[in-house]
């Protein structure tokens, strides 16, 4: 798989992880979506989201990352810090 395809695939995985954890349409997932900006993203869903991201990207997020993950854009930044490539 080419690097660009991998980056695109990771963007899709990120969107799907959010959609699955928050039980929303993937079309609602964009960089501006923030914690508590929709009723579905509450503290319980946040922990489901963390588990979904860890499973999807095969990594373990630390407490600071979990607390800092306040939006889709921030989630991408945290994943990049852990070596995940995005386009």
N, C-alpha and C positions, 0 to 999 in steps of 0.2 A: 504494500500500500504506500502510495506516495505521501510525502510530508503534508501537503495541502489537504489531501483526503483525510488523513489522520486528524488534522486540526478541525475539519468540518465535522468529522465523526464525534470528536470530543464535545463540540458545541451541541450537537444533537443529544449526546449522552447527558450533558448538563441540563438541557431543557427537559428531557424526559425524566430525569431524577426529580427535578422540581415539580413537574406535572404529576408524577406518581405520588410523591410525598404529600403534596398539597391537594391532591385529587381535583385538579383543574385541567382545563384544556391547554395543551402545549402552546397554543397560539397566544395565551395570556402571559407566557414567560418571556420577559425582555429585561434588559439591564436595569431599567428603572423600578422593577418590581422590588418592593422592600418589605422587611419584616413588619407585620401588623398593618400593612397597607391594604390587605384584603382579609376578610374574616377567616379564610382558610389557613393563613400563615400565622398561627398562634404558637405558644411555647411547646405544645405537644407536637404539632406538625413540624416544628423546628428540629426536634430530636429525630423524628422520622426522616426528615430531609438529610440530616447529618449521616444517619445510617445508610440512606439511599446513595448519597455521594461517596461514602467510604466503600460501599459494595461496588458501585459502578466504576470507580477509578482505582480500586484495589489499594487503598491507602488508609492511614489512621490519622485523623485530625486531632490536634491537641486542644486543650481547653480554651486557650486564647483564640484559636481559629474559630471555634464554635461560637464564642461570644462575639467575635468581630464580624461574623457572617450576617450582615444586616441587609444585603440586597443580592440580586443575581450578579451584578457587576463585581461586588465584593467577593462573592463565592468564586467567580472566575479568577480573580486576583489571588485568592488563597490557593486554589488548585494550581495556578501557574507557579506559585512559590514552592509547591510540592512536585514540580517537574512535569505537569500536564501542559501540553502544547495546544494553543488555540490560534485560529486565524485572525 
